[in-house]
Amino acid sequence: MLAEACEKSAEYEDAIVHLEHVLTLRPTMSHALAALGRVYHQAGKGDASLATIEKGRKAGVRWASMTLDQAIALIGLGRMKDAEEILRRNIAQGVMIASCYRLLADSQKFTEEPADLAAIRAVLRTPGLADRDRMNLHVAAGKICNDIGRYEEAIDHFRESKNPAVYDIDAFRRRVDTLVHSFTPSLISSKAGLGDPSELPVFVLGMPRSGTTLAEQICASHPAVFGAGEIAKLGSVLGLSGYAQSPSGKIQKPPQELAGEEVKKLATEYLNFIRALSPDAQRIVNKMPHNFQYIGMIALLWPNAKIIHCTRDPIDNCISCFMNSFNDRHTYNADFTTLGLYYREYHRLMQHWNALLPGKIYECNYETMIAYQEGETRRLIDFLGLPWDDACLRFYENERTVTTHSRWQVRQPIYKSSVKRWKKYGDKIQPLIDALGDLADTE
């Protein structure tokens, strides 16, 4: 139970410790083996994940989700063909069919209509289909349709994948208002010198699907950099200490209350956590996109931390979000209008941070990176304060485990097909363009 609590809090290393202890007591406990295989992958240890799953298989464990976790670990390591064999075997045996089709679609690029599309539609007609299965099947069908150029049909599938959810955009506006009013130039100057001077932490942030995984993969291809993926430790540290926001937008403890001793305590707790992930790295990247809400606290706790803000054409960015199903904290993604309004508030907050911390936040623009890969990559590595390494241009050869939705894309060399792709979708995306307003570049 403690391991499961750590996993839900994204404290994967602690979860591993507890699960390994369980398995010293009961080496073939099926639930623990399945959980350990899954958590190893989430911790970026794909090879260990596969080894654990294989150990369970040899011990006779028949935990249904383990074959799916095995495929996920293989995809995270870039072994797409090996994963496909497992997924197709599962489908043939009727094991977690919807999830398998979703992974199949996400892990490859289709150039013509596969037989899978008709099979997915047939499963969608199954009476009493579970909501989660329906969502996965529509996302898979949408991804295939999008790949083969049936763009409006793709949008319809992605729309059908959404669960009706009412996102409180006014509450998010209040959260942004609170941050803008709380973090002022006088606050920053009054707390100067309190934070930890470490240059270890790097934060890659921005809207989801803005290029954060690409930026992290480029950085992590440098031998002095460890890519930790989307770790939630910053949010949990701030939440437990009272400096994170409630759903209403209120901050329990205003940042003005931060004193020197507490600053050091919070900064050290996070640094100790990430240092344990890679003891020898000079920079450790946390690419949790929504850390954009914590930039003010990052600046107070680690004045020398590197903040990389990933940006992308707003329409393309939002369409890419819409074509993915995130967890329940992302219900702003359920319809185009709310998504566009959410983007406007995110943009407003980033304008505030840039004005508050001039020169502190590095903008890594997706379209510019695509057009001028080497020059932009050199600028990015220089911002990290590291010497140049040619491996950063060959980021797609990096064999590290990737756990995000972009795990297929970052295994490919730079490609331009995602630039201005919003033009393919016609009137289907007009509500998004309307909601973005003056942020939508429709030229």
TIZA-924598 format. One record per residue (C-alpha): x negated, y negated, z negated; residue number from 1. Coordinates in steps of 0.1 Angstrom, whole numbers, plus 5000, padded with zeros to 4 digits. Example, Ala and Ser with C-alpha at 12.3 -4.5 7.8 and 13.67 -1.06 7.14 Angstrom:
<nodes>
+------+------+------+-----+
|    X |    Y |    Z | pos |
+------+------+------+-----+
| 4877 | 5045 | 4922 |   1 |
| 4863 | 5011 | 4929 |   2 |
+------+------+------+-----+
</nodes>
This chain:
<nodes>
+------+------+------+-----+
|    X |    Y |    Z | pos |
+------+------+------+-----+
| 5000 | 5000 | 5000 |   1 |
| 4972 | 4976 | 4992 |   2 |
| 4956 | 4984 | 5026 |   3 |
| 4988 | 4977 | 5043 |   4 |
| 4991 | 4943 | 5025 |   5 |
| 4956 | 4934 | 5036 |   6 |
| 4964 | 4944 | 5072 |   7 |
| 4995 | 4922 | 5072 |   8 |
| 4973 | 4893 | 5059 |   9 |
| 4948 | 4900 | 5086 |  10 |
| 4922 | 4909 | 5059 |  11 |
| 4911 | 4938 | 5081 |  12 |
| 4877 | 4945 | 5064 |  13 |
| 4894 | 4948 | 5030 |  14 |
| 4920 | 4971 | 5045 |  15 |
| 4893 | 4993 | 5059 |  16 |
| 4876 | 4996 | 5025 |  17 |
| 4909 | 5007 | 5009 |  18 |
| 4918 | 5031 | 5037 |  19 |
| 4884 | 5047 | 5036 |  20 |
| 4888 | 5052 | 4999 |  21 |
| 4921 | 5069 | 5004 |  22 |
| 4905 | 5092 | 5029 |  23 |
| 4878 | 5103 | 5005 |  24 |
| 4906 | 5115 | 4982 |  25 |
| 4928 | 5130 | 5010 |  26 |
| 4907 | 5134 | 5042 |  27 |
| 4936 | 5145 | 5064 |  28 |
| 4963 | 5122 | 5052 |  29 |
| 4980 | 5114 | 5085 |  30 |
| 4994 | 5080 | 5076 |  31 |
| 4960 | 5068 | 5064 |  32 |
| 4941 | 5081 | 5094 |  33 |
| 4966 | 5064 | 5117 |  34 |
| 4964 | 5032 | 5098 |  35 |
| 4926 | 5032 | 5098 |  36 |
| 4924 | 5038 | 5135 |  37 |
| 4947 | 5008 | 5141 |  38 |
| 4929 | 4985 | 5116 |  39 |
| 4895 | 4993 | 5131 |  40 |
| 4908 | 4980 | 5164 |  41 |
| 4923 | 4949 | 5148 |  42 |
| 4889 | 4943 | 5132 |  43 |
| 4872 | 4944 | 5166 |  44 |
| 4857 | 4978 | 5160 |  45 |
| 4871 | 4997 | 5190 |  46 |
| 4845 | 5025 | 5189 |  47 |
| 4853 | 5032 | 5153 |  48 |
| 4890 | 5031 | 5161 |  49 |
| 4886 | 5058 | 5187 |  50 |
| 4864 | 5079 | 5165 |  51 |
| 4890 | 5078 | 5137 |  52 |
| 4918 | 5087 | 5160 |  53 |
| 4898 | 5116 | 5174 |  54 |
| 4891 | 5128 | 5139 |  55 |
| 4928 | 5128 | 5131 |  56 |
| 4935 | 5147 | 5163 |  57 |
| 4910 | 5174 | 5154 |  58 |
| 4924 | 5176 | 5119 |  59 |
| 4958 | 5184 | 5135 |  60 |
| 4974 | 5150 | 5127 |  61 |
| 5005 | 5145 | 5150 |  62 |
| 5013 | 5109 | 5142 |  63 |
| 5033 | 5096 | 5172 |  64 |
| 5018 | 5061 | 5174 |  65 |
| 4982 | 5074 | 5173 |  66 |
| 4981 | 5081 | 5211 |  67 |
| 4994 | 5045 | 5217 |  68 |
| 4968 | 5031 | 5193 |  69 |
| 4942 | 5051 | 5212 |  70 |
| 4952 | 5035 | 5245 |  71 |
| 4952 | 5001 | 5229 |  72 |
| 4917 | 5006 | 5216 |  73 |
| 4905 | 5017 | 5250 |  74 |
| 4921 | 4986 | 5266 |  75 |
| 4904 | 4965 | 5240 |  76 |
| 4870 | 4980 | 5251 |  77 |
| 4878 | 4974 | 5288 |  78 |
| 4883 | 5011 | 5295 |  79 |
| 4915 | 5006 | 5315 |  80 |
| 4915 | 5039 | 5335 |  81 |
| 4910 | 5060 | 5304 |  82 |
| 4939 | 5042 | 5287 |  83 |
| 4961 | 5047 | 5318 |  84 |
| 4957 | 5084 | 5316 |  85 |
| 4969 | 5085 | 5280 |  86 |
| 4998 | 5061 | 5287 |  87 |
| 5010 | 5081 | 5317 |  88 |
| 5008 | 5113 | 5297 |  89 |
| 5029 | 5097 | 5270 |  90 |
| 5055 | 5086 | 5295 |  91 |
| 5057 | 5121 | 5310 |  92 |
| 5063 | 5135 | 5275 |  93 |
| 5088 | 5108 | 5265 |  94 |
| 5066 | 5093 | 5238 |  95 |
| 5071 | 5056 | 5231 |  96 |
| 5079 | 5050 | 5268 |  97 |
| 5087 | 5013 | 5266 |  98 |
| 5055 | 5004 | 5248 |  99 |
| 5035 | 5025 | 5272 | 100 |
| 5050 | 5008 | 5303 | 101 |
| 5043 | 4974 | 5286 | 102 |
| 5006 | 4983 | 5281 | 103 |
| 5003 | 4997 | 5316 | 104 |
| 5016 | 4965 | 5331 | 105 |
| 4994 | 4943 | 5309 | 106 |
| 4962 | 4962 | 5316 | 107 |
| 4961 | 4960 | 5354 | 108 |
| 4968 | 4938 | 5384 | 109 |
| 4994 | 4950 | 5409 | 110 |
| 4991 | 4942 | 5446 | 111 |
| 5022 | 4961 | 5458 | 112 |
| 5053 | 4974 | 5442 | 113 |
| 5045 | 5005 | 5421 | 114 |
| 5069 | 5034 | 5414 | 115 |
| 5068 | 5023 | 5378 | 116 |
| 5091 | 4993 | 5385 | 117 |
| 5120 | 5015 | 5395 | 118 |
| 5113 | 5038 | 5365 | 119 |
| 5113 | 5008 | 5342 | 120 |
| 5147 | 4996 | 5356 | 121 |
| 5161 | 5031 | 5351 | 122 |
| 5151 | 5032 | 5314 | 123 |
| 5166 | 4997 | 5310 | 124 |
| 5200 | 5012 | 5319 | 125 |
| 5198 | 5036 | 5290 | 126 |
| 5228 | 5031 | 5267 | 127 |
| 5219 | 5019 | 5232 | 128 |
| 5184 | 5009 | 5240 | 129 |
| 5166 | 4994 | 5210 | 130 |
| 5159 | 4956 | 5211 | 131 |
| 5122 | 4961 | 5209 | 132 |
| 5122 | 4986 | 5237 | 133 |
| 5143 | 4963 | 5259 | 134 |
| 5119 | 4935 | 5253 | 135 |
| 5088 | 4956 | 5262 | 136 |
| 5105 | 4969 | 5294 | 137 |
| 5116 | 4935 | 5306 | 138 |
| 5081 | 4921 | 5299 | 139 |
| 5065 | 4950 | 5319 | 140 |
| 5089 | 4945 | 5348 | 141 |
| 5083 | 4907 | 5347 | 142 |
| 5046 | 4912 | 5348 | 143 |
| 5048 | 4936 | 5378 | 144 |
| 5072 | 4913 | 5397 | 145 |
| 5049 | 4883 | 5391 | 146 |
| 5019 | 4902 | 5403 | 147 |
| 5035 | 4912 | 5436 | 148 |
| 5049 | 4878 | 5443 | 149 |
| 5086 | 4881 | 5433 | 150 |
| 5084 | 4851 | 5411 | 151 |
| 5120 | 4841 | 5404 | 152 |
| 5128 | 4878 | 5397 | 153 |
| 5099 | 4878 | 5372 | 154 |
| 5112 | 4847 | 5354 | 155 |
| 5146 | 4865 | 5351 | 156 |
| 5130 | 4895 | 5335 | 157 |
| 5109 | 4874 | 5311 | 158 |
| 5141 | 4855 | 5301 | 159 |
| 5159 | 4887 | 5294 | 160 |
| 5130 | 4898 | 5272 | 161 |
| 5137 | 4871 | 5247 | 162 |
| 5157 | 4876 | 5216 | 163 |
| 5182 | 4848 | 5209 | 164 |
| 5164 | 4826 | 5183 | 165 |
| 5171 | 4791 | 5172 | 166 |
| 5137 | 4774 | 5166 | 167 |
| 5140 | 4743 | 5144 | 168 |
| 5121 | 4718 | 5165 | 169 |
| 5130 | 4690 | 5141 | 170 |
| 5112 | 4708 | 5113 | 171 |
| 5081 | 4711 | 5135 | 172 |
| 5083 | 4673 | 5142 | 173 |
| 5084 | 4667 | 5105 | 174 |
| 5053 | 4689 | 5100 | 175 |
| 5035 | 4669 | 5126 | 176 |
| 5047 | 4636 | 5110 | 177 |
| 5034 | 4648 | 5077 | 178 |
| 5000 | 4656 | 5091 | 179 |
| 4997 | 4623 | 5109 | 180 |
| 5007 | 4604 | 5078 | 181 |
| 4985 | 4624 | 5054 | 182 |
| 4952 | 4625 | 5073 | 183 |
| 4941 | 4589 | 5078 | 184 |
| 4907 | 4573 | 5084 | 185 |
| 4906 | 4562 | 5047 | 186 |
| 4911 | 4598 | 5036 | 187 |
| 4883 | 4611 | 5058 | 188 |
| 4859 | 4584 | 5046 | 189 |
| 4868 | 4589 | 5010 | 190 |
| 4861 | 4626 | 5011 | 191 |
| 4829 | 4623 | 5032 | 192 |
| 4800 | 4644 | 5018 | 193 |
| 4822 | 4668 | 4998 | 194 |
| 4823 | 4696 | 5023 | 195 |
| 4799 | 4724 | 5029 | 196 |
| 4773 | 4714 | 5056 | 197 |
| 4772 | 4749 | 5071 | 198 |
| 4772 | 4751 | 5109 | 199 |
| 4784 | 4787 | 5109 | 200 |
| 4821 | 4783 | 5115 | 201 |
| 4834 | 4777 | 5150 | 202 |
| 4871 | 4771 | 5156 | 203 |
| 4886 | 4777 | 5191 | 204 |
| 4921 | 4765 | 5191 | 205 |
| 4950 | 4750 | 5211 | 206 |
| 4982 | 4763 | 5225 | 207 |
| 4984 | 4800 | 5231 | 208 |
| 4975 | 4810 | 5266 | 209 |
| 4954 | 4778 | 5271 | 210 |
| 4921 | 4797 | 5276 | 211 |
| 4912 | 4803 | 5240 | 212 |
| 4902 | 4840 | 5247 | 213 |
| 4881 | 4830 | 5277 | 214 |
| 4863 | 4803 | 5256 | 215 |
| 4857 | 4827 | 5228 | 216 |
| 4844 | 4854 | 5252 | 217 |
| 4820 | 4830 | 5268 | 218 |
| 4807 | 4819 | 5234 | 219 |
| 4805 | 4855 | 5220 | 220 |
| 4784 | 4865 | 5250 | 221 |
| 4756 | 4844 | 5235 | 222 |
| 4734 | 4867 | 5213 | 223 |
| 4736 | 4842 | 5184 | 224 |
| 4774 | 4841 | 5183 | 225 |
| 4799 | 4865 | 5169 | 226 |
| 4835 | 4864 | 5182 | 227 |
| 4858 | 4873 | 5153 | 228 |
| 4890 | 4870 | 5172 | 229 |
| 4922 | 4857 | 5157 | 230 |
| 4915 | 4858 | 5120 | 231 |
| 4941 | 4843 | 5096 | 232 |
| 4918 | 4837 | 5067 | 233 |
| 4918 | 4799 | 5070 | 234 |
| 4956 | 4798 | 5068 | 235 |
| 4957 | 4821 | 5038 | 236 |
| 4930 | 4802 | 5019 | 237 |
| 4948 | 4769 | 5024 | 238 |
| 4982 | 4785 | 5017 | 239 |
| 4972 | 4800 | 4984 | 240 |
| 4956 | 4768 | 4973 | 241 |
| 4987 | 4747 | 4982 | 242 |
| 4973 | 4728 | 5012 | 243 |
| 4993 | 4746 | 5039 | 244 |
| 5027 | 4733 | 5050 | 245 |
| 5060 | 4748 | 5041 | 246 |
| 5086 | 4754 | 5068 | 247 |
| 5102 | 4721 | 5059 | 248 |
| 5070 | 4703 | 5067 | 249 |
| 5060 | 4693 | 5032 | 250 |
| 5025 | 4699 | 5019 | 251 |
| 5026 | 4711 | 4983 | 252 |
| 4993 | 4694 | 4974 | 253 |
| 4984 | 4664 | 4995 | 254 |
| 4948 | 4664 | 5008 | 255 |
| 4942 | 4632 | 4988 | 256 |
| 4941 | 4655 | 4957 | 257 |
| 4911 | 4674 | 4970 | 258 |
| 4882 | 4670 | 4946 | 259 |
| 4846 | 4680 | 4952 | 260 |
| 4847 | 4713 | 4932 | 261 |
| 4878 | 4725 | 4949 | 262 |
| 4864 | 4716 | 4984 | 263 |
| 4833 | 4737 | 4977 | 264 |
| 4854 | 4766 | 4964 | 265 |
| 4877 | 4767 | 4995 | 266 |
| 4848 | 4762 | 5019 | 267 |
| 4828 | 4790 | 5003 | 268 |
| 4857 | 4815 | 5002 | 269 |
| 4861 | 4812 | 5039 | 270 |
| 4824 | 4812 | 5047 | 271 |
| 4819 | 4843 | 5026 | 272 |
| 4847 | 4861 | 5044 | 273 |
| 4834 | 4853 | 5079 | 274 |
| 4797 | 4859 | 5070 | 275 |
| 4806 | 4895 | 5060 | 276 |
| 4819 | 4900 | 5095 | 277 |
| 4785 | 4894 | 5110 | 278 |
| 4756 | 4888 | 5085 | 279 |
| 4731 | 4877 | 5112 | 280 |
| 4751 | 4855 | 5135 | 281 |
| 4743 | 4818 | 5137 | 282 |
| 4779 | 4809 | 5147 | 283 |
| 4811 | 4828 | 5140 | 284 |
| 4842 | 4820 | 5161 | 285 |
| 4877 | 4821 | 5148 | 286 |
| 4900 | 4818 | 5178 | 287 |
| 4934 | 4816 | 5161 | 288 |
| 4952 | 4791 | 5184 | 289 |
| 4975 | 4775 | 5158 | 290 |
| 4946 | 4764 | 5137 | 291 |
| 4951 | 4731 | 5156 | 292 |
| 4974 | 4723 | 5127 | 293 |
| 4944 | 4726 | 5103 | 294 |
| 4919 | 4704 | 5120 | 295 |
| 4921 | 4677 | 5093 | 296 |
| 4912 | 4702 | 5066 | 297 |
| 4885 | 4718 | 5087 | 298 |
| 4868 | 4684 | 5090 | 299 |
| 4870 | 4679 | 5052 | 300 |
| 4858 | 4714 | 5043 | 301 |
| 4830 | 4718 | 5070 | 302 |
| 4820 | 4685 | 5085 | 303 |
| 4795 | 4703 | 5108 | 304 |
| 4819 | 4730 | 5120 | 305 |
| 4823 | 4732 | 5158 | 306 |
| 4859 | 4726 | 5169 | 307 |
| 4867 | 4736 | 5205 | 308 |
| 4901 | 4725 | 5218 | 309 |
| 4913 | 4745 | 5248 | 310 |
| 4935 | 4726 | 5272 | 311 |
| 4953 | 4736 | 5304 | 312 |
| 4979 | 4722 | 5328 | 313 |
| 5009 | 4718 | 5305 | 314 |
| 5034 | 4735 | 5329 | 315 |
| 5011 | 4764 | 5336 | 316 |
| 5003 | 4767 | 5299 | 317 |
| 5039 | 4769 | 5289 | 318 |
| 5049 | 4793 | 5317 | 319 |
| 5021 | 4816 | 5306 | 320 |
| 5034 | 4815 | 5270 | 321 |
| 5069 | 4822 | 5283 | 322 |
| 5056 | 4853 | 5301 | 323 |
| 5044 | 4868 | 5268 | 324 |
| 5061 | 4880 | 5237 | 325 |
| 5044 | 4869 | 5206 | 326 |
| 5053 | 4876 | 5170 | 327 |
| 5082 | 4862 | 5151 | 328 |
| 5063 | 4830 | 5142 | 329 |
| 5065 | 4819 | 5178 | 330 |
| 5102 | 4816 | 5183 | 331 |
| 5097 | 4782 | 5200 | 332 |
| 5088 | 4805 | 5230 | 333 |
| 5124 | 4818 | 5234 | 334 |
| 5135 | 4792 | 5260 | 335 |
| 5119 | 4767 | 5283 | 336 |
| 5135 | 4736 | 5267 | 337 |
| 5123 | 4744 | 5232 | 338 |
| 5089 | 4754 | 5245 | 339 |
| 5084 | 4721 | 5263 | 340 |
| 5095 | 4701 | 5233 | 341 |
| 5071 | 4721 | 5211 | 342 |
| 5043 | 4714 | 5235 | 343 |
| 5050 | 4677 | 5232 | 344 |
| 5046 | 4678 | 5194 | 345 |
| 5014 | 4698 | 5197 | 346 |
| 5001 | 4672 | 5221 | 347 |
| 5010 | 4644 | 5198 | 348 |
| 4992 | 4660 | 5169 | 349 |
| 4961 | 4666 | 5190 | 350 |
| 4961 | 4629 | 5201 | 351 |
| 4961 | 4620 | 5164 | 352 |
| 4931 | 4644 | 5156 | 353 |
| 4911 | 4630 | 5185 | 354 |
| 4917 | 4595 | 5174 | 355 |
| 4909 | 4603 | 5137 | 356 |
| 4877 | 4623 | 5145 | 357 |
| 4862 | 4607 | 5176 | 358 |
| 4835 | 4629 | 5192 | 359 |
| 4842 | 4658 | 5168 | 360 |
| 4865 | 4679 | 5189 | 361 |
| 4851 | 4694 | 5221 | 362 |
| 4877 | 4697 | 5249 | 363 |
| 4873 | 4729 | 5270 | 364 |
| 4896 | 4725 | 5300 | 365 |
| 4907 | 4756 | 5317 | 366 |
| 4909 | 4741 | 5352 | 367 |
| 4876 | 4724 | 5349 | 368 |
| 4859 | 4756 | 5337 | 369 |
| 4874 | 4775 | 5367 | 370 |
| 4861 | 4748 | 5391 | 371 |
| 4826 | 4743 | 5376 | 372 |
| 4818 | 4774 | 5356 | 373 |
| 4781 | 4771 | 5351 | 374 |
| 4781 | 4734 | 5343 | 375 |
| 4810 | 4736 | 5319 | 376 |
| 4796 | 4768 | 5303 | 377 |
| 4762 | 4750 | 5297 | 378 |
| 4781 | 4721 | 5281 | 379 |
| 4800 | 4744 | 5258 | 380 |
| 4769 | 4763 | 5246 | 381 |
| 4751 | 4730 | 5241 | 382 |
| 4780 | 4718 | 5220 | 383 |
| 4774 | 4748 | 5198 | 384 |
| 4738 | 4736 | 5193 | 385 |
| 4724 | 4768 | 5208 | 386 |
| 4698 | 4774 | 5235 | 387 |
| 4711 | 4785 | 5269 | 388 |
| 4715 | 4822 | 5276 | 389 |
| 4725 | 4835 | 5311 | 390 |
| 4747 | 4862 | 5295 | 391 |
| 4773 | 4834 | 5289 | 392 |
| 4780 | 4833 | 5327 | 393 |
| 4786 | 4870 | 5327 | 394 |
| 4811 | 4870 | 5299 | 395 |
| 4832 | 4897 | 5316 | 396 |
| 4804 | 4922 | 5310 | 397 |
| 4806 | 4917 | 5273 | 398 |
| 4817 | 4951 | 5258 | 399 |
| 4831 | 4936 | 5225 | 400 |
| 4866 | 4946 | 5216 | 401 |
| 4892 | 4921 | 5227 | 402 |
| 4926 | 4923 | 5208 | 403 |
| 4946 | 4894 | 5223 | 404 |
| 4970 | 4893 | 5252 | 405 |
| 4942 | 4882 | 5276 | 406 |
| 4922 | 4914 | 5272 | 407 |
| 4925 | 4923 | 5309 | 408 |
| 4917 | 4888 | 5322 | 409 |
| 4885 | 4883 | 5302 | 410 |
| 4871 | 4915 | 5318 | 411 |
| 4872 | 4898 | 5352 | 412 |
| 4849 | 4872 | 5367 | 413 |
| 4863 | 4836 | 5369 | 414 |
| 4893 | 4835 | 5393 | 415 |
| 4915 | 4806 | 5404 | 416 |
| 4949 | 4822 | 5410 | 417 |
| 4963 | 4809 | 5377 | 418 |
| 4957 | 4772 | 5386 | 419 |
| 4989 | 4753 | 5395 | 420 |
| 5008 | 4786 | 5397 | 421 |
| 5039 | 4768 | 5384 | 422 |
| 5047 | 4757 | 5419 | 423 |
| 5057 | 4793 | 5427 | 424 |
| 5088 | 4794 | 5404 | 425 |
| 5111 | 4768 | 5420 | 426 |
| 5141 | 4756 | 5401 | 427 |
| 5138 | 4784 | 5375 | 428 |
| 5114 | 4763 | 5355 | 429 |
| 5131 | 4729 | 5358 | 430 |
| 5143 | 4729 | 5321 | 431 |
| 5106 | 4732 | 5311 | 432 |
| 5096 | 4703 | 5333 | 433 |
| 5124 | 4682 | 5320 | 434 |
| 5114 | 4689 | 5284 | 435 |
| 5077 | 4681 | 5290 | 436 |
| 5087 | 4648 | 5304 | 437 |
| 5057 | 4626 | 5312 | 438 |
| 5033 | 4654 | 5302 | 439 |
| 5043 | 4674 | 5333 | 440 |
| 5021 | 4667 | 5363 | 441 |
| 5043 | 4677 | 5391 | 442 |
| 5020 | 4665 | 5419 | 443 |
+------+------+------+-----+
</nodes>
